[in-house]
């Protein structure tokens, strides 16, 4: 993967600005990071799991709301799912909507017919909420997509989940911004940028081409022992 220095050099070449002190290195770095951030958005919104991380924490046993900071989740971009481990079993915790916030009360059935806790979760602001209020200290795993991390040092490299030719998106974006600043024509670069964008959006689809997704059972993995094999 290319380093920040290599991307900046390519951007200067593309904008015909090699040795041009009108653009500082720091300024071009900002342009490149903006482009890489946009590329991050494109790949995330394809929902092909290019970026997936997880973090685990234990329930307090008497708290229904946990700030993202308190569980060490400081770089959340999009939440993918929540798992709950009880004993040897791990199940998916379904999400509840704001309108359902009072549906699952402690006075109602807390346990499923399999003896598993009927928890639901909701991400509200910077808090992860559970209903009903947990009474255990079970382990929770949060699956999420992290935010884009900027390249800072010249030796910092582009994330290796990004194909090398997709870096052209950020390089071309930076060159366009450089041309805009000096008020020269950006038309050829904009046309090239459109081609790069279309190519990436098409290529990013169906990352796992060998096993495409089918129809998903909404109850799959929610109940202990409920799965494709029993």
N, C-alpha and C positions, 0 to 999 in steps of 0.2 A: 504494500500500500504506500501511496505517496506521502511525503512529509509536508508540513506547512510551508517550508522553504521551497520545495519543489512545486507546489501548487501556486505559490506566489510568483515564482519565476515564469511558469506557464501563462499565468494571467497577464503578466507584463508583456510577454511576447505576443499574446493574442490581441492585446489592446495597442500594440506597437508603442509600448511605453518603457522599454528597457533603458535604464539609466535616466529616466525622467523623474526628477526630484519633485515634480508637482504632486506626485502620489507618494506618501510615506508608506513604509512597510506596515506600520500599525494600521493604517487606513485600509490597505489591501487585505490585511488579515481579517479585518472586520467584514469586508465584502465576502471573503471566502467562507467565513463562519456563517454568515447569513445564508449563503447558498447551500452549505452543507446542512444547515438547519432545515431549509426548505426540502432538501432531498430526504432528510429524516422523516419529515411529514408525509411525503409521497409514499415512501416505503411502508410506513406505519399504517396509512389509510388503505393500503392494499390488503391488510389483514392476513398477511402471509407469515406472520411470526418471525420477522427478521430480527426483531429485538424483543426478547422476553427474559425477564429476571424474576427472582423470587426472594422473599424475606420471611422469616418465621419468628413468631413471638408467642408467649404464653398468655392465656386469658387471666385476668386478675381474680375471677371467681365472683366478683360482686360489682363489676363495672360493665356498662353497656356501650360506652363510647371511648374510643382510643384515638388520640391525635396521631397523625402520620409521623410527626417528629418523635413522639414517645416510643414508637415501635421501630424507629430507625429508617423510615421510608421518606427520604428527603429529596428524591428525584423522580417522583411519580409523574408520568405523562398520561398514561391510560391504564386503567385497572382491567386485568384480564379474567380474574377469578379468585375465589377464596376457598381453601380447603381446611377441613377440621379433622384432627387426628384424635380419636378416642380409643385408647388401648391399642390393639393391633389393626384397627380399621381406620381408613382415611376416606372421607366423603366430601363431595362438593357442597358448599354452602350456597343456596340460591340467593338471589338478590330480591329485595323488596322495594316497592315504590314508596314515594312519600305518602301517598294516599293510604298505604297499608300499614302505616307506622303503629297503629293501635290494634292491629289484627291479632297478633300473637302476644297475649298477655300471660303472665305467670299463672293466673287462675285457670287458664285454658290448658289443653293437653300440651305438656312440655316435651313429652317423649313420643316417638313413633311406635308403631306396633312391634318394631324390632328392637326396642329399647334404646334407640339412638336419639340424641337431643335434636329437636326440630328448630334449629337456629336459622335465621335469615340475616343478611347483611345489607348495609346501604352506605355508599360513599357520599357524604354531605359536607361540602366545603373541604376542610382539611381534617375531617374526622371519619373514622371507620366505625359504624354503629352496628350493634347486634340486637336482635329481638328474638325471643325474650331475653332479659338480662341473664348472662351466663352465671351458672352456679359452680362451675368447675374451673380447673386451671389447665385445660387441654391446650395442645399446641395448634396454632393457626398458621397456615402458610398463605401468603398473599402473592399471587402471580401478577406481574405488571410490566408495562413498557416504560423504560426510563426516558427522561428528557435527553435532548441532545447535549453532549458535552463538548464545549468549544476547544479548538486547538489553540494552544497558547504559545508554546515554545516552537522554534523552527524545526526541532527534531520530532515533535509530536506527529503521529501518523493517523491517517484516516482509518476509521473502524474497518476491520478486515471482513465484516459482513457486507460491505459495499463493494460491488464489482469495480475493478480498476478503471474501466472505461466510463463508469457512472460518475467518476470524479469530474468529468468534463462539464457536468451541470454547474458545479460550484465555480470552476475556472471561467466558464463563459459568463456566468452571472456577475462575477467580479469584473471581468473585462467590460461588460455593458455599463456597469456603474462608473467605471473609470472614464469611459467615453462620455457618459452623461455629464460628469463633472467638468470635463473640458469642453463640453458643448459641441461635440463632433458627432457625426452620423453613427447611429447604433443599429440601423436597419439590417445590415448583413449579419451582425452578431445576434440580433433578436430572432431572425429566421433560423439561424443555427441552433439557438437555444430552444426554440419550439421543436425542432427535429430531435434534439437530445431528450427533451422532456417526454415526447411521444414514445421514443424508443425505450426509455426507462420504464414508463408506465406499462407498456406492453410486455416487456421482458420480466418485470417484477411479479406478474401474475403467475399463479400456479407454481409456486416455488417447489412444492413436492408434486411433480408432474406424474410420478408413478402411482400415487395413491390419492386421487381427488376425494374431497369430502362428499358424503352422501347426506341424507336426511338425518338429523340428530334427534334422539329421544331426550326430551327435556328432563325426564326423571333419571337418566343414566348417571350413575355416580352420586346421586343425592342420598339414597338410602343405603345403609350398610347391607352388603350382600346382594344388591341389585345391580346387575351388570349383564353383559352379553353371554356370560357363561354360567349364570345362575344367580 
